[in-house]
Amino acid sequence: MEQKSNDKKIIFSGIQPSGVLTLGNYLGALKNWCKLQDEYNCYYCVVDLHAITVRQDAANLRKRCNDTMAILVASGLDPKQNTIFFQSHVSAHSELSWILSCNTYMGELSRMTQFKDKSAKHANNINAGLFTYPVLMAADILLYQTHLVPVGVDQKQHLELSRDIAIRFNNAYGDTFEVPDGYYPKVGARIMSLQEPNNKMSKSDENAGGYISMLDDEKTIMSKVKRAVTDSLAEVNYSDDQPGLKNLINIYCACTNYSVEEALKEFGSLGYGAIKERTGEAIISVLSPIQKEYTKIVTDKTYLNEIASVGMEKAARAANRTLNKVHKKVGLAPR
């Protein structure tokens, strides 16, 4: 796909409303999203259709959708600069997903590691959507002729599938989709669990002590950080041999914008207790203003509905341009 020289490149990313977002979500995703909004044409989507691959309580899911959009805006995403919307509000996502499913191989989907992981966790509900949701993810991305997708290490496989599907479709039907590349932030891309520092911090962690919610109060944040797993070496090194301490240093650097070298210089003469104290304070200084803004936004239903409505209209215009082109390419009856 050709791009006009005066156009901004397009970025797409989605976030699931499957629980309260964590510090890892903010430092690894939202913080970087905010840096992109001046330079790129950004689409940020609350992917509620992805959430229902796991059985949900309807009222809770609706609330989490609302809360997630409020957190996105409170974190600094400007609705006037970005297109912020709910996935289910733009029907083109589901329509394109079906067409792309007819151009995706069973073997490709069976190799998706997240399908295997989620199947193990939800053995009583291994549904077809759980198997095919990487195709919906590809539709999410390809609908907007996306150039760059901010992704963590655990999403590389899905991005590669999206690229493969786009290339296969283009080869079969002619130039249709932009083939997206990954956007990999240099800092804070992978924040680990406070209790199991070899695992990524996750909002679905059954151990609440392993993650810091973006809405945790100051006392809870400090308590979780002070109980973070470290080691018995009592040495300050940035090493894979000390994953707990390394994770705290990464968190501290991401919150303060310090380099690892600067953090090591500051922490060099400190014990683990003092390092945890300073890291907790750094986290609170980042999350406190976001929480205050969130409290104002989340109760303003009119404002949130307006963001969702405007975002839906903007997203639908762009998505339908691509979908209409796809319909024509594959030979569907004209509307």
C-alpha positions as CSV (number, residue, x, y, z in Angstrom):
1,M,0.0,0.0,0.0
2,E,1.3,3.4,-0.9
3,Q,1.3,6.3,1.6
4,K,1.1,10.0,0.7
5,S,4.1,11.8,1.8
6,N,2.1,14.3,3.9
7,D,0.1,11.6,5.8
8,K,1.0,10.5,9.2
9,K,1.7,6.8,9.7
10,I,-1.1,4.9,11.3
11,I,-0.8,3.1,14.6
12,F,-3.4,0.7,16.0
13,S,-3.5,-1.0,19.4
14,G,-6.2,-2.6,21.5
15,I,-6.6,-3.3,25.2
16,Q,-8.9,-5.8,26.8
17,P,-11.4,-4.7,29.5
18,S,-10.7,-8.0,31.3
19,G,-9.8,-6.4,34.6
20,V,-8.4,-3.3,36.2
21,L,-5.3,-2.2,34.3
22,T,-1.9,-2.6,36.0
23,L,1.2,-0.6,36.4
24,G,2.7,-3.0,33.8
25,N,-0.1,-2.0,31.3
26,Y,0.7,1.7,31.9
27,L,4.5,1.5,31.8
28,G,4.5,-1.0,29.0
29,A,1.7,0.4,26.8
30,L,-0.2,3.5,27.8
31,K,2.8,5.7,28.7
32,N,4.2,4.9,25.3
33,W,0.9,5.4,23.5
34,C,0.8,9.0,24.9
35,K,4.2,9.7,23.3
36,L,2.9,8.6,19.9
37,Q,-0.2,10.8,19.6
38,D,1.6,13.8,18.2
39,E,3.6,12.0,15.6
40,Y,1.1,9.3,14.4
41,N,-2.5,8.9,13.4
42,C,-3.5,6.6,16.3
43,Y,-6.5,4.2,16.8
44,Y,-6.9,2.9,20.3
45,C,-9.5,0.3,20.8
46,V,-11.1,-1.3,23.9
47,V,-11.4,-4.8,22.5
48,D,-14.5,-6.0,24.2
49,L,-15.2,-8.7,21.6
50,H,-11.9,-10.4,22.5
51,A,-12.9,-10.4,26.2
52,I,-15.9,-12.7,25.7
53,T,-13.7,-15.6,24.6
54,V,-13.8,-16.2,28.4
55,R,-17.2,-16.3,30.1
56,Q,-18.1,-12.8,31.5
57,D,-20.6,-11.4,33.8
58,A,-22.5,-8.9,31.6
59,A,-22.9,-6.1,34.1
60,N,-19.2,-6.3,35.2
61,L,-18.0,-6.4,31.6
62,R,-20.0,-3.3,30.7
63,K,-18.5,-1.5,33.7
64,R,-15.0,-2.6,32.9
65,C,-15.4,-1.3,29.3
66,N,-16.4,2.1,30.7
67,D,-13.6,2.0,33.3
68,T,-11.0,1.1,30.7
69,M,-11.9,4.0,28.4
70,A,-11.8,6.3,31.4
71,I,-8.3,5.1,32.3
72,L,-7.1,5.5,28.7
73,V,-8.2,9.2,28.7
74,A,-7.0,9.8,32.3
75,S,-3.5,8.4,31.3
76,G,-3.1,11.2,28.8
77,L,-4.6,10.0,25.6
78,D,-6.4,13.0,24.0
79,P,-9.7,12.1,22.4
80,K,-9.2,15.0,20.0
81,Q,-5.9,13.7,18.8
82,N,-6.6,9.9,18.9
83,T,-9.5,7.7,17.7
84,I,-10.6,5.9,20.9
85,F,-13.5,3.5,20.5
86,F,-15.1,0.2,21.5
87,Q,-14.4,-2.7,19.1
88,S,-18.0,-4.0,19.2
89,H,-19.3,-0.6,18.0
90,V,-17.6,-1.0,14.6
91,S,-19.2,-4.0,12.9
92,A,-16.5,-4.1,10.2
93,H,-14.2,-5.9,12.7
94,S,-16.5,-8.9,12.9
95,E,-17.2,-8.8,9.1
96,L,-13.6,-8.7,8.1
97,S,-12.7,-11.4,10.7
98,W,-15.0,-13.9,8.8
99,I,-13.4,-13.1,5.5
100,L,-9.9,-13.4,6.9
101,S,-10.9,-16.7,8.6
102,C,-11.4,-18.1,5.1
103,N,-7.8,-17.1,4.3
104,T,-6.2,-18.5,7.5
105,Y,-5.0,-22.0,8.0
106,M,-6.0,-24.3,10.9
107,G,-2.3,-25.2,11.4
108,E,-1.4,-21.5,11.9
109,L,-4.0,-21.1,14.6
110,S,-3.2,-24.3,16.4
111,R,0.4,-23.0,16.9
112,M,-0.7,-19.9,18.8
113,T,0.8,-20.2,22.3
114,Q,-1.9,-18.1,23.9
115,F,-4.6,-20.5,22.7
116,K,-2.7,-23.3,24.5
117,D,-2.3,-21.2,27.6
118,K,-5.9,-20.0,27.8
119,S,-7.2,-23.5,27.0
120,A,-5.3,-24.8,30.0
121,K,-6.7,-22.1,32.2
122,H,-10.3,-22.4,31.0
123,A,-10.5,-26.1,30.2
124,N,-14.3,-26.1,30.6
125,N,-14.8,-23.5,27.9
126,I,-12.5,-24.2,25.0
127,N,-14.6,-22.5,22.4
128,A,-14.2,-21.7,18.7
129,G,-13.7,-18.0,19.5
130,L,-10.7,-18.8,21.7
131,F,-9.2,-20.7,18.7
132,T,-9.9,-18.0,16.1
133,Y,-9.5,-14.8,18.0
134,P,-6.1,-14.2,16.4
135,V,-7.9,-13.7,13.1
136,L,-10.2,-11.1,14.8
137,M,-7.0,-9.5,16.0
138,A,-5.6,-9.4,12.5
139,A,-8.9,-7.8,11.3
140,D,-8.6,-5.2,14.0
141,I,-5.1,-4.2,12.7
142,L,-5.7,-4.6,9.0
143,L,-8.9,-2.6,8.8
144,Y,-7.1,0.7,9.5
145,Q,-4.2,0.1,7.0
146,T,-2.0,0.1,10.0
147,H,1.7,0.8,9.6
148,L,2.8,0.1,13.2
149,V,1.4,-1.9,16.1
150,P,2.8,-1.3,19.6
151,V,3.4,-4.8,20.9
152,G,5.1,-6.6,23.8
153,V,7.1,-9.8,23.4
154,D,4.1,-12.0,24.1
155,Q,2.2,-10.5,21.1
156,K,4.8,-10.9,18.5
157,Q,3.3,-14.2,17.3
158,H,-0.1,-12.6,16.7
159,L,1.5,-9.7,14.8
160,E,3.4,-12.2,12.6
161,L,0.1,-14.0,11.9
162,S,-1.5,-10.7,10.9
163,R,1.4,-10.0,8.5
164,D,1.1,-13.4,7.0
165,I,-2.6,-13.1,6.5
166,A,-2.2,-9.6,4.9
167,I,0.6,-10.9,2.5
168,R,-1.4,-14.0,1.6
169,F,-4.6,-11.9,0.8
170,N,-2.6,-9.3,-1.2
171,N,-1.0,-12.1,-3.2
172,A,-4.3,-13.7,-3.9
173,Y,-6.5,-10.7,-4.6
174,G,-4.1,-7.8,-5.3
175,D,-2.9,-4.9,-3.3
176,T,-5.4,-4.5,-0.4
177,F,-3.8,-4.3,3.0
178,E,-0.8,-2.5,4.5
179,V,1.5,-5.1,6.0
180,P,2.1,-3.9,9.5
181,D,5.3,-3.7,11.5
182,G,5.8,-3.9,15.2
183,Y,6.6,-0.9,17.3
184,Y,8.8,-1.9,20.3
185,P,9.3,0.6,23.0
186,K,12.8,0.6,24.5
187,V,11.9,1.2,28.2
188,G,9.3,-0.5,30.3
189,A,8.1,-2.9,27.7
190,R,8.0,-5.8,30.0
191,I,7.2,-5.2,33.7
192,M,7.3,-8.4,35.7
193,S,5.3,-9.8,38.7
194,L,6.3,-8.6,42.1
195,Q,5.9,-12.1,43.5
196,E,7.1,-14.1,40.5
197,P,9.6,-11.9,38.7
198,N,10.2,-14.4,35.9
199,N,6.6,-13.9,34.8
200,K,5.0,-10.8,33.3
201,M,2.9,-8.6,35.5
202,S,-0.7,-9.5,34.6
203,K,-4.1,-8.2,35.7
204,S,-5.4,-11.8,35.6
205,D,-2.8,-13.0,38.2
206,E,-4.6,-14.9,40.9
207,N,-2.1,-13.4,43.4
208,A,-3.1,-9.8,43.8
209,G,0.3,-9.2,45.5
210,G,2.0,-9.8,42.1
211,Y,0.6,-6.8,40.4
212,I,-0.1,-3.1,41.1
213,S,-3.5,-1.9,39.8
214,M,-3.5,1.6,38.3
215,L,-6.2,2.3,40.9
216,D,-4.5,0.9,44.0
217,D,-4.3,3.5,46.8
218,E,-0.9,4.7,48.2
219,K,-1.0,2.4,51.2
220,T,-1.7,-0.7,49.0
221,I,1.0,0.2,46.5
222,M,3.6,0.6,49.2
223,S,2.6,-2.6,50.9
224,K,2.8,-4.6,47.6
225,V,6.2,-3.1,46.7
226,K,7.6,-3.8,50.2
227,R,6.5,-7.4,49.9
228,A,8.1,-7.8,46.5
229,V,10.3,-10.8,46.1
230,T,14.1,-10.0,45.9
231,D,16.9,-12.3,47.0
232,S,19.4,-13.1,49.8
233,L,22.5,-11.7,48.1
234,A,22.1,-8.2,49.6
235,E,23.9,-6.8,46.5
236,V,22.7,-4.1,44.1
237,N,23.2,-5.5,40.6
238,Y,21.1,-5.3,37.4
239,S,21.3,-8.9,36.5
240,D,19.1,-11.8,35.4
241,D,20.6,-13.6,38.4
242,Q,18.6,-11.2,40.6
243,P,15.3,-11.0,38.7
244,G,13.3,-9.4,41.5
245,L,15.7,-6.6,42.0
246,K,16.1,-6.1,38.3
247,N,12.3,-5.8,38.0
248,L,12.3,-3.1,40.7
249,I,15.1,-1.2,39.0
250,N,13.1,-1.4,35.7
251,I,10.0,-0.1,37.4
252,Y,11.9,2.7,39.1
253,C,13.6,3.7,35.8
254,A,10.3,3.7,33.9
255,C,8.6,5.8,36.5
256,T,11.4,8.4,36.9
257,N,12.9,8.3,33.4
258,Y,16.3,7.5,34.9
259,S,18.7,5.3,33.1
260,V,19.7,2.0,34.6
261,E,23.1,3.4,35.3
262,E,21.6,6.4,37.2
263,A,19.4,4.1,39.2
264,L,22.3,1.9,40.2
265,K,24.3,4.9,41.2
266,E,21.4,6.0,43.5
267,F,20.7,2.6,44.9
268,G,24.4,1.5,45.2
269,S,24.7,2.1,49.0
270,L,21.1,1.3,49.9
271,G,19.5,-1.8,51.3
272,Y,16.6,-3.6,49.6
273,G,14.2,-2.0,52.0
274,A,15.2,1.5,51.1
275,I,15.1,0.6,47.4
276,K,11.6,-0.7,47.7
277,E,10.6,2.5,49.6
278,R,11.9,4.7,46.8
279,T,10.4,2.5,44.1
280,G,7.0,2.7,45.8
281,E,7.2,6.5,46.1
282,A,8.1,6.7,42.3
283,I,5.1,4.5,41.4
284,I,2.8,6.6,43.6
285,S,4.1,9.9,42.0
286,V,3.1,8.5,38.6
287,L,-0.2,6.9,39.4
288,S,-1.6,9.5,41.8
289,P,-2.4,12.2,39.1
290,I,-3.9,9.6,36.8
291,Q,-6.1,8.3,39.6
292,K,-7.4,11.9,40.3
293,E,-8.2,12.4,36.6
294,Y,-9.8,9.0,36.4
295,T,-12.1,9.8,39.3
296,K,-13.4,12.9,37.5
297,I,-13.8,11.2,34.1
298,V,-15.4,7.9,35.1
299,T,-18.4,9.5,36.7
300,D,-19.1,11.8,33.7
301,K,-21.1,9.4,31.6
302,T,-22.0,12.1,29.1
303,Y,-18.4,12.8,28.4
304,L,-17.5,9.2,28.0
305,N,-20.4,8.5,25.7
306,E,-19.4,11.4,23.5
307,I,-15.8,10.0,23.3
308,A,-17.2,6.6,22.4
309,S,-19.6,8.0,19.8
310,V,-17.1,10.2,18.1
311,G,-14.5,7.5,18.1
312,M,-17.0,5.0,16.6
313,E,-17.8,7.3,13.8
314,K,-14.2,8.1,12.9
315,A,-13.2,4.4,13.2
316,A,-16.2,3.2,11.2
317,R,-15.4,5.6,8.3
318,A,-11.8,4.3,8.0
319,A,-12.8,0.6,8.6
320,N,-15.6,0.6,6.0
321,R,-13.3,2.0,3.3
322,T,-11.1,-1.1,3.8
323,L,-14.1,-3.4,4.1
324,N,-15.7,-2.2,0.9
325,K,-12.4,-2.7,-0.9
326,V,-12.2,-6.3,0.5
327,H,-15.8,-7.1,-0.5
328,K,-15.0,-6.0,-4.1
329,K,-11.8,-8.0,-4.2
330,V,-13.3,-11.3,-3.1
331,G,-16.4,-10.9,-5.3
332,L,-19.2,-10.3,-2.7
333,A,-22.5,-8.8,-4.0
334,P,-22.3,-5.0,-4.2
335,R,-24.4,-3.1,-1.6
